[in-house]
């Protein structure tokens, strides 16, 4: 079954002023849609057709550029839309709060580490908060549309929070001020969604 572009559960302007509606419309309707269509074309007729995106990326032949780039682009953006969901955002709490404080000392210190990973990723890429099977968490970044599910990329955990630092994610509103975009993104994080992803990995 072909992958489909996820419908956003909120309007394009729901995350303003931190991300403008026009950027959201182009990012979702053009960029993510393009990755989705190219991923489907790349896996059609292969043994990857019918697999979950997680299985495809975890077992990926990294020399397969079409699946690496478009599969990563599909997965990464699906996560991005989920974690900036403006509905019922909650606050950092529970086991995830404990794990973040154990790793970084405080939520503020974690956000500094996350923002640094995003700001210092040269060129295009992503910054991540990943969870490991033992419950620990780690911030890392990856280039282009790579992510830590792929062999040998990033911190090797499962992403539960990710920020797109490709220029298409912010340039209309922020131009070269990536740091300001990152600060805005952190205001949008839906901790209820992130915590559910963390808890699902610990079950």
Phi, psi and omega in degrees: 000134184290149174288148181237147173296123181291141174280135180285138179277016180209162181285159180300331181269006186288342182253010172291152005273000186290322173227127186282156186297322181295318176298316179300316182297314180292317184298314182281308188284335181254299185293305182295322178298322178295316177299320181298310182295319181288328174297313180301320179294324184287331183259352182301129178080005178252173179287354176279339179298128182094347176280158174289156178297326178296317179294321179300313184287324181294326184254022189289138165281109188293349176278351179276087187298323183296316180284323178300310184287313186276327173293318175297315179299322179294307183297313185300316182288325175304316179294317182303312180296324180295315190280347174258017177302119185281356182275132172048061189289331181066190176227158178298126184203179172066210185295326179293318176302316179298317182294319179294318180292326177293321183280324190235351177096324181195164175298319180299318180292323175299314181298325176296316180294318180295314179297322178294318179298322179288318185288330185262000174292112184289133180070216183269149178166202185219155167243148190226150157251119182247148174249141177255164184299334180274005177094350179285159179234158184205141174265137174205178177221166180214157182274154172054233177253020174292157174210166188291353173288335183285149181301126174075016183249135172062220185264002172076004177270195177256123181296132173241351176209133181212142176241131178277120176247022165294148181298333180296343182280343188210351195292327181301322184264322189253348186051238184270008184271066182301321181300322178292321175299317180298317177299318178296318178302317182295338175285343185262350188300128176268099185292334176297319178293314182297318179297320179297321178295320178297312182298323180297330180280342182264356185289000000 
